[in-house]
Amino acid sequence: MVSVIVTTYNNRDKLRCVLHALNAQVESRFEVIVVDDGSRPDTREMVEHFQSIANYPLRLIWQPDCGFRAARCRNLGLRAASGDYMVFLDGDCVPQSRFIQQHIALAQSGFFVSGN
C-alpha cells in the first residue's frame, strides 16, 4: 500500500487537478492524505466533495494558518498514513498516470526516490 501525502495552501483549483490526476492512476493500491496548511474553507469543501468521486481512500487533515509550515504538514501526513511506502506531493504538482506505478517499480528498502 502506498500513502500519497499532498500538502496544500489556498490552491483549491490546482489541488483539484492533482486529485483528478490521482484518480486517473493505472495503479490503484494507494491512499491520499491531503494536509492543509490553514487554507480558506473552500479548499475543505472541495476535498470533501471530491471524497465522493475519488477512486482511492481520501482523507483531509487541516492545521491552523500560523505561517509556512509545510514540514509540519508532511509529519502530520506521515502520522495519519497507513501505507508501507510514502510519496510526498505538493498540491500544485500534477502527476502523470503512471506516477504511483513507477514509484512502486523503483521502491527498494533503505532508499528513497526523488523526481520532478
Backbone torsions as a table, in degrees:
resi	resn	phi	psi	omega
1	MET	NA	135.2	178.8
2	VAL	-107.3	136.2	172.3
3	SER	-108.5	121.9	177.5
4	VAL	-102.1	117.4	-178.6
5	ILE	-104.9	115.0	-175.4
6	VAL	-110.5	120.7	177.2
7	THR	-94.8	144.9	-178.6
8	THR	-150.3	157.7	173.5
9	TYR	-157.2	110.0	174.8
10	ASN	49.4	42.5	176.2
11	ASN	-132.4	54.9	-174.9
12	ARG	-52.4	-47.5	-175.8
13	ASP	-67.0	-40.0	177.3
14	LYS	-67.8	-41.1	177.9
15	LEU	-61.6	-39.1	177.5
16	ARG	-58.8	-42.6	177.6
17	CYS	-61.3	-41.3	178.9
18	VAL	-62.8	-46.6	-179.0
19	LEU	-63.8	-39.0	176.1
20	HIS	-64.1	-41.4	178.4
21	ALA	-64.3	-36.6	176.3
22	LEU	-68.4	-30.8	175.6
23	ASN	-65.5	-23.4	-176.8
24	ALA	-97.1	11.6	-179.8
25	GLN	-66.1	142.8	176.3
26	VAL	-76.0	-25.5	176.0
27	GLU	-92.2	137.4	-176.2
28	SER	-114.6	-1.3	-177.0
29	ARG	-90.0	72.0	178.0
30	PHE	-155.7	159.6	172.5
31	GLU	-121.9	159.6	178.0
32	VAL	-125.2	131.6	175.0
33	ILE	-120.7	112.4	176.1
34	VAL	-90.3	125.1	177.8
35	VAL	-114.4	115.1	-173.1
36	ASP	-98.2	124.6	-177.0
37	ASP	-88.2	40.1	173.7
38	GLY	95.6	31.6	-179.2
39	SER	-67.1	168.8	173.4
40	ARG	-63.3	162.4	-178.4
41	PRO	-59.3	-23.9	-177.9
42	ASP	-64.1	-26.7	176.4
43	THR	-67.9	-46.7	177.8
44	ARG	-58.8	-45.3	-179.3
45	GLU	-59.9	-42.7	179.6
46	MET	-64.1	-45.6	-179.5
47	VAL	-64.3	-42.9	178.9
48	GLU	-61.1	-39.9	175.8
49	HIS	-65.6	-42.0	-177.2
50	PHE	-64.2	-28.0	178.9
51	GLN	-56.2	-29.6	-178.1
52	SER	-76.7	-16.0	-179.2
53	ILE	-118.1	-3.3	-178.0
54	ALA	-68.9	140.7	176.1
55	ASN	-86.9	9.3	-174.5
56	TYR	-144.3	158.3	173.3
57	PRO	-62.9	130.8	-176.7
58	LEU	-130.1	123.5	178.5
59	ARG	-122.5	154.1	177.1
60	LEU	-123.5	130.8	173.1
61	ILE	-121.0	135.4	-177.2
62	TRP	-124.5	140.0	171.6
63	GLN	-127.7	151.3	-179.2
64	PRO	-61.8	149.8	177.8
65	ASP	-75.7	101.7	177.5
66	CYS	-125.1	39.3	-175.4
67	GLY	94.0	179.0	-176.9
68	PHE	-68.5	113.2	-178.9
69	ARG	-135.6	51.8	-179.0
70	ALA	-62.2	-38.1	-179.8
71	ALA	-62.4	-41.0	177.3
72	ARG	-64.8	-38.6	176.2
73	CYS	-58.2	-47.9	-179.3
74	ARG	-60.9	-41.0	178.2
75	ASN	-64.9	-40.6	176.2
76	LEU	-61.9	-40.8	177.3
77	GLY	-63.0	-42.2	177.7
78	LEU	-59.2	-44.1	-179.9
79	ARG	-62.2	-33.8	-177.0
80	ALA	-86.4	-14.1	-173.8
81	ALA	-72.4	145.7	176.0
82	SER	-114.5	0.2	-177.8
83	GLY	-78.0	166.5	175.6
84	ASP	-91.4	-17.3	-176.3
85	TYR	-133.9	130.0	-176.1
86	MET	-106.7	135.5	174.6
87	VAL	-123.9	127.4	178.0
88	PHE	-103.4	132.8	-175.7
89	LEU	-139.7	132.0	175.0
90	ASP	-76.3	150.2	-175.6
91	GLY	-70.3	4.6	175.5
92	ASP	-125.6	16.9	178.7
93	CYS	-110.3	108.5	-175.2
94	VAL	-86.7	116.6	-178.0
95	PRO	-79.8	147.2	173.9
96	GLN	-72.1	165.6	-171.9
97	SER	-64.7	-19.7	179.5
98	ARG	-105.3	15.8	-177.0
99	PHE	-56.0	-53.6	-178.9
100	ILE	-67.5	-43.4	179.5
101	GLN	-57.3	-42.9	179.8
102	GLN	-67.2	-38.3	176.5
103	HIS	-61.3	-44.3	-180.0
104	ILE	-62.5	-42.4	-179.3
105	ALA	-64.1	-32.8	-176.9
106	LEU	-91.8	-8.8	-174.9
107	ALA	-64.5	130.6	174.2
108	GLN	-141.7	138.9	179.2
109	SER	-59.6	133.3	177.7
110	GLY	87.7	2.1	-179.3
111	PHE	-127.6	161.5	172.2
112	PHE	-129.4	155.9	-178.5
113	VAL	-111.4	134.5	176.5
114	SER	-127.6	136.9	-179.1
115	GLY	-157.8	176.0	176.1
116	ASN	-147.9	NA	NA
